[in-house]
Amino acid sequence: MELVLAFLLGLILALGAFWLRANQLGFAAQVPAEYRNGEPPFDIRQVLNGPMACEGVIFGPTGRVSSRFVAEFHASWDGDTGRMTERFLYDNGDTQDREWRLTVDDAGAIRAEADDLVGIGRGRQAGHSVMLNYRIRLPEASGGHVLDAIDWMYLTDNGTIINRSQFRKFGIKVAELVATIRPMEAVDEQLEAA
């Protein structure tokens, strides 16, 4: 009996440590206030505007790369309301089209809608960062699962955005995305210089 109790106590402590690391000490524990003084300031109405190029990788649950992609984005704004279309081309030849409908208030709070979201995404811009939480339904070809997502985007001094996103099911990380997003004119200038 003591052995069973010791095992259960050890299991509870291990699960508690796993939860603490995943939710309180890791990536998901960041809050926008930590970045409020970061420079350069990241206002999505200005930075995510016009044509953009994106390159990235998706890591599966084992931490290995499961997919690579390139994408073209186009965002436009009418005051505090914006629309961003995305066209992804994956390394297996599949394509995906998405559209975000975004609203930003004066305090930097973000409201996000998309056809593949379950409910409304919410986030905040602060300093050089933008955070967005949402629930996303994967395409049927990818199982149709609903995942909890957290996106963090960090603006660098040269205008490139570093995007890191984690996707969880029942609190367990099942995928991670790392990507860069750059204005298309910066990509064109790099190609001309090469």
C-alpha positions as CSV (number, residue, x, y, z in Angstrom):
1,M,0.0,0.0,0.0
2,E,2.8,2.4,0.9
3,L,4.5,1.6,-2.5
4,V,1.3,2.5,-4.4
5,L,0.9,5.8,-2.4
6,A,4.5,6.7,-3.1
7,F,4.1,6.0,-6.8
8,L,0.9,8.1,-6.9
9,L,2.6,10.9,-5.0
10,G,5.6,10.8,-7.4
11,L,3.2,10.8,-10.4
12,I,1.3,13.8,-9.1
13,L,4.6,15.7,-8.4
14,A,5.9,14.8,-11.9
15,L,2.7,16.0,-13.6
16,G,2.7,19.2,-11.4
17,A,6.3,19.9,-12.4
18,F,5.5,19.3,-16.1
19,W,2.5,21.6,-15.9
20,L,4.5,24.3,-14.1
21,R,7.3,24.2,-16.7
22,A,4.9,24.2,-19.6
23,N,2.6,26.9,-18.4
24,Q,4.4,29.1,-15.9
25,L,8.0,29.0,-16.8
26,G,8.1,28.4,-20.5
27,F,7.1,30.1,-23.8
28,A,3.4,30.2,-22.9
29,A,4.1,32.1,-19.7
30,Q,5.2,35.3,-21.4
31,V,3.0,38.3,-21.0
32,P,3.0,41.5,-23.2
33,A,4.0,43.7,-20.2
34,E,7.4,42.1,-20.2
35,Y,8.1,43.8,-23.6
36,R,6.3,47.1,-23.2
37,N,9.6,49.1,-23.4
38,G,11.0,47.2,-26.3
39,E,12.2,49.0,-29.4
40,P,11.4,49.5,-32.2
41,P,7.6,49.8,-31.5
42,F,5.5,47.2,-33.2
43,D,2.2,48.7,-34.3
44,I,0.6,46.0,-36.5
45,R,-1.3,48.7,-38.5
46,Q,2.0,50.0,-39.8
47,V,4.3,46.9,-39.7
48,L,1.9,44.3,-41.0
49,N,0.9,46.4,-44.0
50,G,1.2,45.8,-47.7
51,P,2.8,42.8,-49.4
52,M,5.0,40.6,-47.2
53,A,7.1,37.4,-47.6
54,C,7.2,34.7,-45.0
55,E,9.4,31.6,-44.7
56,G,9.1,29.1,-41.9
57,V,9.2,25.6,-40.4
58,I,6.7,23.6,-38.4
59,F,8.0,21.2,-35.7
60,G,5.9,18.2,-34.8
61,P,5.4,16.8,-31.2
62,T,8.8,15.2,-31.2
63,G,10.6,18.5,-31.9
64,R,11.6,17.5,-35.4
65,V,10.7,19.5,-38.5
66,S,7.5,18.1,-39.9
67,S,7.0,20.7,-42.6
68,R,8.6,23.7,-44.3
69,F,6.8,26.5,-46.1
70,V,7.0,29.9,-47.9
71,A,4.1,32.3,-48.0
72,E,2.9,35.6,-49.4
73,F,0.9,37.9,-47.2
74,H,-1.0,41.0,-48.0
75,A,-2.4,43.3,-45.3
76,S,-4.4,46.5,-45.7
77,W,-5.9,48.8,-43.0
78,D,-8.8,51.2,-42.8
79,G,-8.0,53.0,-39.5
80,D,-8.0,50.4,-36.8
81,T,-9.6,47.6,-38.9
82,G,-7.4,45.4,-41.1
83,R,-7.5,42.4,-43.4
84,M,-4.6,40.1,-44.0
85,T,-4.6,37.4,-46.7
86,E,-2.1,34.6,-46.5
87,R,-1.1,32.1,-49.2
88,F,1.1,29.2,-48.0
89,L,3.1,26.8,-50.2
90,Y,4.3,23.8,-48.2
91,D,7.2,21.6,-49.0
92,N,4.9,18.7,-50.0
93,G,3.3,20.9,-52.7
94,D,0.1,21.7,-50.8
95,T,-1.2,25.2,-50.7
96,Q,-3.4,26.9,-48.1
97,D,-5.2,30.2,-48.3
98,R,-6.2,32.1,-45.1
99,E,-7.6,35.5,-44.2
100,W,-7.4,37.3,-40.9
101,R,-9.8,40.2,-40.0
102,L,-8.1,42.3,-37.3
103,T,-9.1,45.2,-35.1
104,V,-6.8,47.1,-32.8
105,D,-8.0,49.5,-30.1
106,D,-6.2,52.6,-28.6
107,A,-4.7,50.5,-25.8
108,G,-3.1,48.0,-28.2
109,A,-5.6,45.2,-27.6
110,I,-6.2,43.0,-30.7
111,R,-9.3,41.2,-31.8
112,A,-8.8,38.6,-34.5
113,E,-11.2,36.6,-36.6
114,A,-10.6,34.0,-39.4
115,D,-12.8,31.3,-40.9
116,D,-10.7,28.5,-39.3
117,L,-10.8,30.0,-35.8
118,V,-13.2,28.6,-33.2
119,G,-14.4,31.8,-31.6
120,I,-12.4,35.1,-31.5
121,G,-8.7,35.5,-31.1
122,R,-7.4,38.0,-28.6
123,G,-4.1,39.6,-28.2
124,R,-2.0,42.7,-27.5
125,Q,0.8,44.7,-28.9
126,A,3.4,46.0,-26.5
127,G,6.8,47.4,-27.2
128,H,8.5,45.4,-30.0
129,S,6.1,42.4,-29.6
130,V,2.7,41.2,-30.5
131,M,0.9,38.3,-28.8
132,L,-2.2,36.6,-30.0
133,N,-4.2,33.7,-28.4
134,Y,-6.8,31.7,-30.4
135,R,-8.3,28.3,-31.1
136,I,-7.8,27.0,-34.6
137,R,-9.4,24.2,-36.5
138,L,-6.9,22.3,-38.7
139,P,-7.9,21.4,-42.2
140,E,-9.6,18.0,-42.6
141,A,-6.5,16.7,-44.4
142,S,-4.6,17.4,-41.2
143,G,-7.2,15.7,-39.0
144,G,-9.6,18.6,-38.3
145,H,-8.4,18.9,-34.7
146,V,-9.0,22.1,-32.7
147,L,-5.8,23.4,-31.2
148,D,-5.1,26.1,-28.7
149,A,-2.6,28.5,-30.2
150,I,-0.4,31.2,-28.9
151,D,1.5,33.4,-31.4
152,W,4.3,35.8,-30.5
153,M,5.8,38.1,-33.0
154,Y,8.9,40.2,-32.3
155,L,10.0,43.1,-34.5
156,T,13.7,43.4,-35.2
157,D,15.6,46.6,-35.9
158,N,15.7,45.9,-39.6
159,G,12.0,45.5,-39.9
160,T,11.9,41.7,-40.0
161,I,9.4,40.0,-37.8
162,I,10.3,36.8,-36.0
163,N,7.2,34.7,-35.4
164,R,7.1,31.8,-32.9
165,S,3.8,29.9,-32.3
166,Q,2.9,26.9,-30.2
167,F,-0.1,24.7,-30.7
168,R,-1.5,22.6,-27.9
169,K,-4.2,19.9,-27.5
170,F,-5.4,19.2,-23.9
171,G,-2.5,21.4,-22.7
172,I,0.2,19.3,-24.4
173,K,2.3,20.9,-27.1
174,V,1.7,19.1,-30.4
175,A,3.4,21.6,-32.8
176,E,5.5,24.7,-33.0
177,L,6.0,27.1,-35.8
178,V,9.0,29.4,-36.3
179,A,8.9,31.9,-39.2
180,T,10.2,35.2,-40.5
181,I,8.0,37.8,-42.1
182,R,9.5,40.7,-44.1
183,P,8.1,43.4,-46.3
184,M,8.2,42.2,-50.0
185,E,10.2,45.3,-51.0
186,A,13.0,44.2,-48.6
187,V,13.0,40.8,-50.3
188,D,13.2,42.4,-53.7
189,E,16.1,44.6,-52.6
190,Q,18.0,41.6,-51.3
191,L,17.5,39.8,-54.6
192,E,18.7,42.8,-56.6
193,A,21.8,43.1,-54.4
194,A,22.7,39.4,-54.9
